[in-house]
Structures are given as C-alpha cells and as structure tokens.
C-alpha cells in the first residue's frame, strides 16, 4: 500500500511532512474499535497511543502493566494493553500486539519497532513524498 507524506501544521508556523497512516485499533476483550491517524516512527521502541483512546476502547488504563518512558528532558509512565491493529485499507491482515497508552503523548499514536515494524515492512521514499506499508506474515 502506498501513501503520501501528510502535511502537518507546526505550532510556530510552517508545515512538517510526516508518514501517517490510518490504523484500526481494536480491544480484543470487547470488540471496541478506534481508527487513529498514526505517525510511523522508526525511532520509537514500541507502538504508543495517547491515553485518551483508552476510554474510547473501554480500557481501564491503570489496569495494564506500567512502563516507564524516557525522553530527552523527562520521563512518564504508560500502561501496556493488548490490541489488534490493521491498516484501515487492508482488511485481510490484522495483528495482536502490545501497545502502551501514554498520558500526555503529543500526538494521537506512534507506530514503533515492537508491534508495527515487526509486522509491516515500511519503505520510506521521502524524495518522492511517499512511503509504502507492506504486511509481513511469518
């Protein structure tokens, strides 16, 4: 599946072009779903969602396993929960992964190494303003 980099307004003005894709996240415990525009982030260690989506998916946030995240200037605690993910345009491939819900995340979702990159091949073609996402089945 091919996608175009999306323009995202910057708070100080200007635009950043980012590889974002619609992901359907499903709570396997109750079937609740949310389609979230997520940033593909090869530098992220795992897939992380903004904690606001725990309510939408009817997940008790703090019932998950706590996980500490470290940034450049601070740290925060997120909570791991199992979710299924799939690219919205691909109804054939769905994967059960562990996602962390992180209060205060500055975006809706990050698709990281654990969870996303282990299930999808991603080809960045920034010079063409596009990228590809290809499901990987073992």
C-alpha positions as CSV (number, residue, x, y, z in Angstrom):
1,X,0.0,0.0,0.0
2,X,1.4,3.4,-1.0
3,X,0.7,6.6,0.9
4,X,1.7,10.2,0.6
5,X,3.5,12.1,3.3
6,X,0.9,14.3,5.0
7,X,1.3,18.0,5.8
8,X,1.1,18.7,9.5
9,X,0.9,22.3,10.7
10,X,3.7,23.3,13.2
11,X,2.7,25.2,16.3
12,X,5.2,28.0,15.4
13,X,4.0,28.2,11.8
14,X,5.0,26.3,8.8
15,X,4.4,22.7,7.9
16,X,6.1,19.3,8.5
17,X,5.5,16.4,6.1
18,X,5.1,13.2,8.0
19,X,4.4,9.5,7.3
20,X,1.0,9.0,8.8
21,X,-1.5,6.2,8.2
22,X,-4.9,5.3,9.4
23,X,-4.7,2.3,11.8
24,X,-7.7,0.4,13.2
25,X,-7.0,-0.4,16.8
26,X,-9.4,-3.0,18.4
27,X,-9.7,-4.0,22.0
28,X,-9.8,-7.8,21.8
29,X,-11.7,-8.1,25.1
30,X,-14.8,-6.2,24.0
31,X,-14.5,-5.6,20.2
32,X,-14.4,-1.7,20.6
33,X,-12.6,0.0,17.8
34,X,-10.9,3.3,17.0
35,X,-9.4,4.4,13.7
36,X,-6.4,6.6,14.6
37,X,-4.1,8.6,12.3
38,X,-0.8,7.3,13.5
39,X,2.8,8.5,12.8
40,X,5.2,5.8,11.6
41,X,8.2,6.3,13.8
42,X,11.2,4.1,13.2
43,X,12.9,5.6,16.2
44,X,10.1,4.6,18.6
45,X,10.7,1.4,20.5
46,X,7.1,0.3,20.5
47,X,3.6,1.3,19.5
48,X,2.2,4.0,21.8
49,X,-1.2,5.6,21.9
50,X,-2.4,8.8,23.6
51,X,-4.1,7.8,26.8
52,X,-7.4,9.5,25.7
53,X,-8.0,6.5,23.4
54,X,-8.2,4.1,26.4
55,X,-11.7,5.5,27.2
56,X,-12.9,5.1,23.6
57,X,-11.7,1.5,23.6
58,X,-13.2,0.9,27.0
59,X,-9.9,0.0,28.6
60,X,-9.1,0.6,32.3
61,X,-5.8,2.4,31.7
62,X,-4.1,1.7,35.0
63,X,-5.1,-2.0,35.0
64,X,-2.3,-2.5,32.4
65,X,1.3,-3.2,33.2
66,X,3.1,0.1,33.9
67,X,6.0,1.0,31.7
68,X,8.4,4.0,32.1
69,X,9.2,6.1,29.1
70,X,12.2,8.3,29.0
71,X,12.5,11.4,26.8
72,X,15.2,14.0,26.3
73,X,14.2,16.0,29.3
74,X,11.7,14.0,31.3
75,X,10.1,10.6,31.9
76,X,6.5,9.4,32.1
77,X,4.6,6.2,32.9
78,X,2.4,4.4,30.3
79,X,0.3,1.3,30.6
80,X,0.6,-1.8,28.3
81,X,-2.5,-3.4,26.9
82,X,-3.1,-6.0,24.1
83,X,-4.7,-4.6,21.0
84,X,-5.2,-5.8,17.4
85,X,-4.0,-3.5,14.7
86,X,-4.5,-3.3,11.0
87,X,-4.0,-0.7,8.3
88,X,-7.5,0.7,7.5
89,X,-7.2,-0.1,3.8
90,X,-6.2,-3.7,4.4
91,X,-9.0,-5.9,5.8
92,X,-7.0,-9.1,5.4
93,X,-4.1,-8.6,7.8
94,X,-4.6,-8.0,11.5
95,X,-2.0,-8.4,14.2
96,X,-2.3,-8.8,18.0
97,X,0.3,-6.6,19.7
98,X,1.1,-4.9,23.0
99,X,0.5,-1.2,22.9
100,X,1.3,1.4,25.6
101,X,-1.2,4.1,26.5
102,X,0.8,7.2,27.5
103,X,-0.8,10.2,29.2
104,X,0.4,13.5,27.6
105,X,1.6,12.0,24.4
106,X,1.9,14.9,22.0
107,X,0.3,13.0,19.1
108,X,-2.5,10.5,18.7
109,X,-0.3,7.5,18.1
110,X,3.2,6.4,17.3
111,X,3.9,3.2,15.3
112,X,7.2,1.8,16.6
113,X,9.6,-1.1,16.3
114,X,7.7,-3.5,18.6
115,X,4.2,-4.1,17.3
116,X,4.4,-2.3,14.0
117,X,7.7,-2.8,12.3
118,X,7.8,-6.5,13.3
119,X,4.6,-7.0,11.4
120,X,5.0,-4.5,8.5
121,X,7.7,-3.7,6.0
122,X,8.0,0.1,5.6
123,X,9.7,1.7,2.7
124,X,10.3,5.4,3.1
125,X,10.7,7.3,-0.2
126,X,10.9,10.9,1.1
127,X,12.4,12.1,-2.1
128,X,9.1,11.1,-3.8
129,X,7.0,12.3,-0.9
130,X,5.6,8.8,-0.4
131,X,6.0,5.6,1.6
132,X,4.9,2.0,1.4
133,X,3.5,-0.2,4.1
134,X,3.5,-4.0,3.4
135,X,2.1,-6.5,5.8
136,X,4.6,-9.3,6.7
137,X,3.3,-12.8,7.6
138,X,5.7,-15.3,9.0
